[in-house]
Amino acid sequence: MAVPKKPNSGKLDALRQTGTLHPHPQLVTDPLFQGQPFFDGRDLMQVKYELLRKVEIDGAPVSTAVTAFGLSRPSYYQARSAFEEGGLAGLAPQKRGPRGAHKFSTEVLEFLGQLRTEQPAMHYEEMAERVQQRFGITVNPRSIERHLRRGQKKTS
């Protein structure tokens, strides 16, 4: 039984918040999304999944399929790779940028803690120089300051 399609502002808000709102749902022209209440051209994850299915299962050419789903060829290849690596969850948008303090390994953090304990008055610039000398990596003195202050209790 077909469910009637409503504008459903709740779903629209959820798609916006999760970053899965298709930027150009009006470009989704695949027949599956026309007149089928289950399929929603605004849902980017669903659109990407159906794009992959159209190419991989139905054998549609990538160039034709991406046009019908309102996406680009690079979007298809990125979605395919993400799906192969993470399944359906791989199609969800990922947070961009570094995943944490990538230069601050446990060893570097222990070294900085030791420097702070041994020489509490040492400037962050000097600490950055010592890290460069010992580990061969360049870190910003401000990053060291922020990291060391994270461990301190806040006083009000």
MDAnalysis code that builds the backbone (N, CA, C; Angstrom):
import MDAnalysis as mda
import numpy as np

u = mda.Universe.empty(468, n_residues=156, atom_resindex=np.repeat(np.arange(156), 3), trajectory=True)
u.add_TopologyAttr("name", ["N", "CA", "C"] * 156)
u.add_TopologyAttr("resid", np.arange(1, 157))
u.add_TopologyAttr("resname", ["MET", "ALA", "VAL", "PRO", "LYS", "LYS", "PRO", "ASN", "SER", "GLY", "LYS", "LEU", "ASP", "ALA", "LEU", "ARG", "GLN", "THR", "GLY", "THR", "LEU", "HIS", "PRO", "HIS", "PRO", "GLN", "LEU", "VAL", "THR", "ASP", "PRO", "LEU", "PHE", "GLN", "GLY", "GLN", "PRO", "PHE", "PHE", "ASP", "GLY", "ARG", "ASP", "LEU", "MET", "GLN", "VAL", "LYS", "TYR", "GLU", "LEU", "LEU", "ARG", "LYS", "VAL", "GLU", "ILE", "ASP", "GLY", "ALA", "PRO", "VAL", "SER", "THR", "ALA", "VAL", "THR", "ALA", "PHE", "GLY", "LEU", "SER", "ARG", "PRO", "SER", "TYR", "TYR", "GLN", "ALA", "ARG", "SER", "ALA", "PHE", "GLU", "GLU", "GLY", "GLY", "LEU", "ALA", "GLY", "LEU", "ALA", "PRO", "GLN", "LYS", "ARG", "GLY", "PRO", "ARG", "GLY", "ALA", "HIS", "LYS", "PHE", "SER", "THR", "GLU", "VAL", "LEU", "GLU", "PHE", "LEU", "GLY", "GLN", "LEU", "ARG", "THR", "GLU", "GLN", "PRO", "ALA", "MET", "HIS", "TYR", "GLU", "GLU", "MET", "ALA", "GLU", "ARG", "VAL", "GLN", "GLN", "ARG", "PHE", "GLY", "ILE", "THR", "VAL", "ASN", "PRO", "ARG", "SER", "ILE", "GLU", "ARG", "HIS", "LEU", "ARG", "ARG", "GLY", "GLN", "LYS", "LYS", "THR", "SER"])
u.atoms.positions = np.array([
    [0.844, -1.179, 0.000],
    [0.000, 0.000, 0.000],
    [0.888, 1.240, 0.000],
    [0.630, 2.152, -0.899],
    [1.437, 3.366, -1.020],
    [1.087, 4.354, 0.090],
    [2.133, 4.944, 0.647],
    [1.954, 5.944, 1.689],
    [1.889, 7.304, 1.008],
    [0.885, 8.132, 1.306],
    [0.806, 9.435, 0.653],
    [2.010, 10.295, 1.018],
    [2.534, 10.998, 0.018],
    [3.715, 11.818, 0.216],
    [3.309, 13.210, 0.665],
    [3.848, 13.639, 1.802],
    [3.587, 14.970, 2.339],
    [4.892, 15.746, 2.353],
    [4.819, 17.068, 2.417],
    [6.057, 17.835, 2.496],
    [6.904, 17.440, 3.710],
    [6.315, 17.000, 4.807],
    [6.983, 16.519, 6.005],
    [8.191, 17.369, 6.401],
    [7.910, 18.467, 7.080],
    [8.976, 19.374, 7.482],
    [9.900, 18.728, 8.513],
    [9.403, 17.747, 9.278],
    [10.251, 17.042, 10.233],
    [11.366, 16.289, 9.533],
    [11.011, 15.587, 8.464],
    [12.018, 14.849, 7.705],
    [12.991, 15.819, 7.047],
    [12.456, 16.904, 6.514],
    [13.302, 17.904, 5.864],
    [14.308, 18.486, 6.857],
    [13.850, 18.776, 8.064],
    [14.755, 19.290, 9.110],
    [15.818, 18.258, 9.451],
    [15.412, 16.994, 9.549],
    [16.365, 15.922, 9.870],
    [17.402, 15.771, 8.766],
    [16.969, 15.850, 7.526],
    [17.913, 15.755, 6.408],
    [18.914, 16.906, 6.438],
    [18.433, 18.100, 6.758],
    [19.335, 19.257, 6.859],
    [20.354, 19.061, 7.978],
    [19.869, 18.643, 9.138],
    [20.743, 18.492, 10.305],
    [21.800, 17.423, 10.104],
    [21.474, 16.368, 9.400],
    [22.426, 15.279, 9.202],
    [23.297, 15.469, 7.964],
    [23.036, 16.530, 7.212],
    [23.833, 16.775, 6.011],
    [23.471, 15.856, 4.864],
    [22.275, 15.258, 4.912],
    [21.861, 14.330, 3.858],
    [20.768, 14.901, 2.964],
    [20.601, 16.195, 2.984],
    [19.632, 16.850, 2.099],
    [20.279, 17.029, 0.726],
    [19.659, 16.452, -0.279],
    [20.172, 16.567, -1.655],
    [20.160, 18.049, -2.038],
    [21.282, 18.588, -2.506],
    [21.330, 20.016, -2.834],
    [20.438, 20.397, -4.020],
    [20.146, 19.435, -4.901],
    [19.327, 19.730, -6.081],
    [18.317, 18.603, -6.326],
    [17.349, 18.445, -5.427],
    [16.394, 17.335, -5.598],
    [15.575, 17.452, -6.881],
    [15.425, 18.648, -7.395],
    [14.657, 18.828, -8.626],
    [15.357, 18.193, -9.832],
    [16.658, 17.895, -9.702],
    [17.398, 17.277, -10.802],
    [17.260, 15.752, -10.810],
    [16.647, 15.185, -9.786],
    [16.444, 13.735, -9.726],
    [15.263, 13.398, -10.621],
    [15.568, 12.821, -11.780],
    [14.528, 12.535, -12.770],
    [14.324, 11.045, -13.007],
    [15.033, 10.200, -12.272],
    [14.875, 8.764, -12.438],
    [13.423, 8.389, -12.169],
    [12.842, 7.521, -13.005],
    [11.433, 7.152, -12.842],
    [11.073, 6.611, -11.456],
    [12.042, 6.000, -10.790],
    [11.805, 5.464, -9.459],
    [11.348, 6.553, -8.489],
    [11.850, 7.755, -8.689],
    [11.544, 8.871, -7.790],
    [10.354, 9.702, -8.271],
    [9.756, 9.306, -9.360],
    [8.610, 10.026, -9.900],
    [7.330, 9.255, -9.586],
    [6.517, 9.805, -8.723],
    [5.239, 9.185, -8.412],
    [5.311, 8.024, -7.430],
    [6.475, 7.739, -6.906],
    [6.636, 6.688, -5.897],
    [6.811, 7.376, -4.544],
    [5.850, 7.291, -3.657],
    [5.946, 8.012, -2.392],
    [7.097, 7.553, -1.491],
    [7.531, 6.307, -1.635],
    [8.610, 5.809, -0.792],
    [9.942, 6.484, -1.115],
    [10.163, 6.775, -2.387],
    [11.428, 7.350, -2.825],
    [11.370, 8.871, -2.761],
    [12.359, 9.448, -2.095],
    [12.379, 10.889, -1.859],
    [13.665, 11.478, -2.434],
    [13.533, 12.271, -3.471],
    [14.691, 12.896, -4.123],
    [15.447, 13.855, -3.225],
    [14.846, 14.240, -2.110],
    [15.547, 15.139, -1.170],
    [16.521, 14.372, -0.287],
    [16.343, 13.051, -0.175],
    [17.162, 12.212, 0.698],
    [18.407, 11.752, -0.063],
    [19.519, 12.431, 0.170],
    [20.750, 12.184, -0.582],
    [21.271, 10.765, -0.394],
    [21.152, 10.215, 0.797],
    [21.615, 8.835, 1.004],
    [20.804, 7.856, 0.163],
    [19.501, 8.060, 0.121],
    [18.649, 7.182, -0.678],
    [18.963, 7.353, -2.164],
    [19.168, 8.584, -2.581],
    [19.484, 8.852, -3.986],
    [20.808, 8.180, -4.358],
    [21.808, 8.306, -3.505],
    [23.110, 7.684, -3.789],
    [22.991, 6.160, -3.841],
    [22.260, 5.603, -2.899],
    [22.093, 4.151, -2.887],
    [21.418, 3.676, -4.172],
    [20.359, 4.357, -4.565],
    [19.645, 3.954, -5.779],
    [20.492, 4.183, -7.033],
    [21.333, 5.199, -7.005],
    [22.275, 5.428, -8.109],
    [23.225, 4.234, -8.218],
    [23.776, 3.814, -7.096],
    [24.678, 2.658, -7.102],
    [23.964, 1.406, -7.606],
    [22.750, 1.212, -7.131],
    [21.978, 0.049, -7.554],
    [21.702, 0.075, -9.053],
    [21.372, 1.264, -9.549],
    [21.049, 1.417, -10.977],
    [22.249, 1.028, -11.843],
    [23.440, 1.433, -11.414],
    [24.644, 1.122, -12.194],
    [25.082, -0.325, -11.966],
    [25.200, -0.715, -10.701],
    [25.760, -2.026, -10.379],
    [24.810, -3.181, -10.690],
    [23.532, -3.032, -10.431],
    [22.575, -4.130, -10.614],
    [21.883, -4.057, -11.976],
    [21.389, -2.855, -12.327],
    [20.666, -2.714, -13.589],
    [21.596, -2.554, -14.788],
    [22.880, -2.247, -14.519],
    [23.851, -2.122, -15.605],
    [23.764, -0.827, -16.388],
    [23.165, 0.204, -15.806],
    [23.060, 1.495, -16.502],
    [24.448, 2.136, -16.594],
    [24.719, 2.844, -17.679],
    [25.994, 3.553, -17.785],
    [26.076, 4.645, -16.706],
    [27.259, 4.843, -16.163],
    [27.457, 5.824, -15.101],
    [26.994, 7.207, -15.556],
    [27.368, 7.603, -16.769],
    [27.030, 8.950, -17.249],
    [25.517, 9.167, -17.307],
    [24.776, 8.173, -17.728],
    [23.319, 8.268, -17.795],
    [22.712, 8.286, -16.398],
    [23.214, 7.400, -15.538],
    [22.659, 7.283, -14.190],
    [22.884, 8.545, -13.367],
    [24.090, 9.115, -13.421],
    [24.343, 10.306, -12.600],
    [23.460, 11.465, -13.031],
    [23.182, 11.564, -14.309],
    [22.288, 12.620, -14.797],
    [20.878, 12.406, -14.239],
    [20.415, 11.162, -14.253],
    [19.061, 10.859, -13.773],
    [18.920, 11.056, -12.264],
    [20.030, 11.019, -11.540],
    [19.971, 11.162, -10.087],
    [20.471, 12.521, -9.615],
    [20.776, 13.410, -10.561],
    [21.157, 14.773, -10.205],
    [22.501, 14.873, -9.510],
    [23.403, 13.947, -9.828],
    [24.728, 13.945, -9.207],
    [25.802, 13.968, -10.289],
    [27.051, 14.050, -9.852],
    [28.174, 14.080, -10.786],
    [28.867, 12.723, -10.832],
    [29.701, 12.532, -11.838],
    [30.467, 11.281, -11.934],
    [31.370, 11.102, -10.705],
    [32.096, 12.156, -10.275],
    [32.913, 11.974, -9.068],
    [32.069, 11.576, -7.852],
    [30.847, 12.099, -7.768],
    [29.961, 11.728, -6.657],
    [29.652, 10.235, -6.696],
    [29.451, 9.710, -7.893],
    [29.183, 8.283, -8.034],
    [30.370, 7.463, -7.539],
    [31.563, 7.814, -8.002],
    [32.748, 7.028, -7.635],
    [33.055, 7.149, -6.140],
    [32.829, 8.319, -5.575],
    [33.015, 8.480, -4.128],
    [31.986, 7.642, -3.362],
    [30.750, 7.657, -3.814],
    [29.693, 6.879, -3.162],
    [29.983, 5.389, -3.277],
    [30.444, 4.952, -4.426],
    [30.753, 3.531, -4.616],
    [31.861, 3.085, -3.669],
    [32.893, 3.895, -3.583],
    [34.008, 3.580, -2.684],
    [33.549, 3.566, -1.222],
    [32.775, 4.576, -0.837],
    [32.277, 4.666, 0.537],
    [31.372, 3.483, 0.868],
    [30.546, 3.071, -0.092],
    [29.641, 1.948, 0.122],
    [30.413, 0.637, 0.242],
    [31.438, 0.473, -0.589],
    [32.256, -0.737, -0.525],
    [32.988, -0.838, 0.808],
    [33.405, 0.298, 1.346],
    [34.138, 0.300, 2.608],
    [33.226, 0.203, 3.827],
    [32.081, 0.904, 3.790],
    [31.264, 0.995, 4.998],
    [29.813, 0.605, 4.855],
    [29.441, 0.036, 3.730],
    [28.034, -0.318, 3.533],
    [27.164, 0.928, 3.474],
    [25.916, 0.775, 3.833],
    [24.981, 1.899, 3.781],
    [25.438, 3.059, 4.661],
    [26.009, 2.745, 5.817],
    [26.509, 3.798, 6.720],
    [27.627, 4.598, 6.068],
    [28.340, 3.988, 5.131],
    [29.407, 4.693, 4.422],
    [28.894, 5.826, 3.552],
    [27.626, 5.778, 3.197],
    [27.048, 6.835, 2.369],
    [26.688, 8.079, 3.186],
    [26.656, 7.934, 4.498],
    [26.364, 9.088, 5.359],
    [27.539, 10.057, 5.288],
    [27.255, 11.350, 5.330],
    [28.347, 12.316, 5.256],
    [29.291, 12.170, 6.448],
    [30.565, 12.301, 6.174],
    [31.579, 12.189, 7.216],
    [32.079, 13.578, 7.580],
    [32.461, 13.718, 8.832],
    [33.036, 14.975, 9.284],
    [34.343, 15.199, 8.523],
    [34.530, 16.411, 8.035],
    [35.714, 16.723, 7.248],
    [36.865, 17.115, 8.157],
    [38.056, 17.021, 7.632],
    [39.245, 17.462, 8.355],
    [39.859, 16.385, 9.218],
    [40.917, 16.753, 9.922],
    [41.612, 15.783, 10.773],
    [40.704, 15.238, 11.863],
    [40.921, 13.991, 12.230],
    [40.132, 13.333, 13.268],
    [40.878, 13.387, 14.599],
    [41.099, 14.566, 15.085],
    [41.798, 14.706, 16.366],
    [43.173, 15.314, 16.178],
    [43.887, 15.394, 17.272],
    [45.214, 16.008, 17.266],
    [46.210, 15.001, 16.702],
    [46.317, 14.954, 15.386],
    [47.107, 13.926, 14.725],
    [48.610, 14.031, 14.972],
    [49.121, 15.193, 15.325],
    [50.545, 15.325, 15.609],
    [50.869, 15.014, 17.058],
    [49.872, 15.044, 17.909],
    [50.095, 14.828, 19.331],
    [49.907, 13.347, 19.683],
    [50.897, 12.547, 19.328],
    [50.851, 11.134, 19.704],
    [51.020, 11.042, 21.217],
    [50.796, 9.871, 21.753],
    [50.945, 9.653, 23.195],
    [52.355, 10.015, 23.631],
    [53.322, 9.635, 22.811],
    [54.730, 9.912, 23.130],
    [54.994, 11.420, 23.193],
    [54.463, 12.171, 22.237],
    [54.652, 13.627, 22.222],
    [53.955, 14.251, 23.426],
    [52.750, 13.792, 23.736],
    [52.012, 14.339, 24.871],
    [52.738, 14.078, 26.192],
    [53.288, 12.887, 26.331],
    [54.045, 12.580, 27.547],
    [55.273, 13.482, 27.653],
    [55.934, 13.702, 26.531],
    [57.104, 14.578, 26.495],
    [56.726, 16.004, 26.908],
    [55.617, 16.507, 26.366],
    [55.169, 17.858, 26.720],
    [54.803, 17.952, 28.203],
    [54.137, 16.924, 28.717],
    [53.795, 16.898, 30.137],
    [55.030, 16.902, 31.012],
    [56.033, 16.157, 30.577],
    [57.297, 16.107, 31.318],
    [57.980, 17.475, 31.296],
    [57.990, 18.121, 30.125],
    [58.585, 19.467, 30.032],
    [57.856, 20.434, 30.956],
    [56.535, 20.362, 30.963],
    [55.731, 21.268, 31.791],
    [56.021, 21.037, 33.277],
    [56.171, 19.770, 33.667],
    [56.451, 19.440, 35.067],
    [57.844, 19.904, 35.473],
    [58.822, 19.637, 34.617],
    [60.208, 19.973, 34.937],
    [60.474, 21.474, 34.856],
    [59.857, 22.135, 33.898],
    [60.114, 23.567, 33.696],
    [58.779, 24.288, 33.471],
    [58.024, 24.549, 34.546],
    [56.686, 25.143, 34.410],
    [56.681, 26.516, 33.732],
    [57.778, 27.240, 33.770],
    [57.823, 28.573, 33.173],
    [58.218, 28.556, 31.699],
    [58.491, 27.369, 31.154],
    [58.933, 27.291, 29.751],
    [57.831, 27.801, 28.831],
    [58.215, 28.643, 27.878],
    [57.268, 29.200, 26.908],
    [56.880, 28.134, 25.880],
    [55.701, 28.286, 25.328],
    [55.192, 27.319, 24.358],
    [56.053, 27.286, 23.100],
    [56.653, 28.410, 22.739],
    [57.532, 28.450, 21.573],
    [58.735, 27.535, 21.790],
    [59.290, 27.582, 23.003],
    [60.424, 26.720, 23.352],
    [59.996, 25.255, 23.326],
    [58.799, 24.978, 23.824],
    [58.291, 23.597, 23.798],
    [58.166, 23.098, 22.358],
    [57.679, 23.963, 21.478],
    [57.535, 23.593, 20.071],
    [58.904, 23.286, 19.460],
    [59.906, 24.073, 19.823],
    [61.267, 23.826, 19.329],
    [61.796, 22.488, 19.837],
    [61.521, 22.182, 21.095],
    [61.990, 20.910, 21.670],
    [61.303, 19.717, 20.984],
    [60.023, 19.862, 20.690],
    [59.304, 18.794, 19.984],
    [59.912, 18.602, 18.599],
    [60.234, 19.709, 17.934],
    [60.858, 19.654, 16.599],
    [62.195, 18.923, 16.672],
    [62.999, 19.265, 17.668],
    [64.319, 18.640, 17.819],
    [64.208, 17.148, 18.113],
    [63.315, 16.791, 19.003],
    [63.229, 15.407, 19.461],
    [62.481, 14.495, 18.501],
    [61.353, 14.981, 17.933],
    [60.499, 14.113, 17.120],
    [60.524, 14.444, 15.627],
    [61.097, 15.592, 15.284],
    [61.148, 15.979, 13.871],
    [59.817, 16.419, 13.302],
    [58.905, 16.849, 14.160],
    [57.611, 17.337, 13.672],
    [57.425, 18.784, 14.112],
    [56.751, 19.538, 13.284],
    [56.486, 20.941, 13.584],
    [55.085, 21.054, 14.156],
    [55.016, 21.636, 15.360],
    [53.714, 21.884, 15.966],
    [53.627, 23.361, 16.315],
    [52.422, 23.880, 16.224],
    [52.204, 25.285, 16.531],
    [52.212, 25.482, 18.047],
    [52.929, 26.493, 18.543],
    [52.938, 26.744, 19.989],
    [51.533, 26.927, 20.563],
    [50.653, 27.522, 19.798],
    [49.275, 27.725, 20.271],
    [48.565, 26.382, 20.448],
    [48.862, 25.417, 19.587],
    [48.275, 24.083, 19.725],
    [48.754, 23.418, 21.008],
    [50.011, 23.597, 21.314],
    [50.556, 23.053, 22.564],
    [49.846, 23.698, 23.751],
    [49.711, 24.999, 23.704],
    [49.035, 25.726, 24.791],
    [47.613, 25.207, 24.989],
    [46.859, 25.104, 23.895],
    [45.473, 24.629, 23.991],
    [45.414, 23.217, 24.571],
    [46.323, 22.368, 24.098],
    [46.283, 20.998, 24.562],
    [46.630, 20.891, 26.040],
    [47.641, 21.604, 26.469],
    [48.030, 21.535, 27.880],
    [46.975, 22.154, 28.791],
    [46.296, 23.159, 28.321],
    [45.247, 23.793, 29.134],
    [43.991, 22.931, 29.230],
    [43.783, 22.036, 28.263],
    [42.625, 21.137, 28.320],
    [42.659, 20.284, 29.574],
    [43.840, 19.906, 29.982],
    [43.972, 19.036, 31.145],
    [43.849, 19.768, 32.483],
    [43.889, 21.094, 32.458],
    [43.800, 21.854, 33.701],
    [42.351, 22.052, 34.116],
    [42.114, 22.098, 35.420],
    [40.760, 22.383, 35.902],
    [40.481, 23.872, 35.730],
    [39.250, 24.173, 35.378],
    [38.858, 25.568, 35.251],
    [38.508, 26.121, 36.624],
    [38.989, 27.331, 36.887],
    [38.653, 27.980, 38.151],
    [37.777, 29.167, 37.857],
    [36.772, 29.371, 38.699],
    [35.879, 30.495, 38.428],
    [35.926, 31.511, 39.519],
])
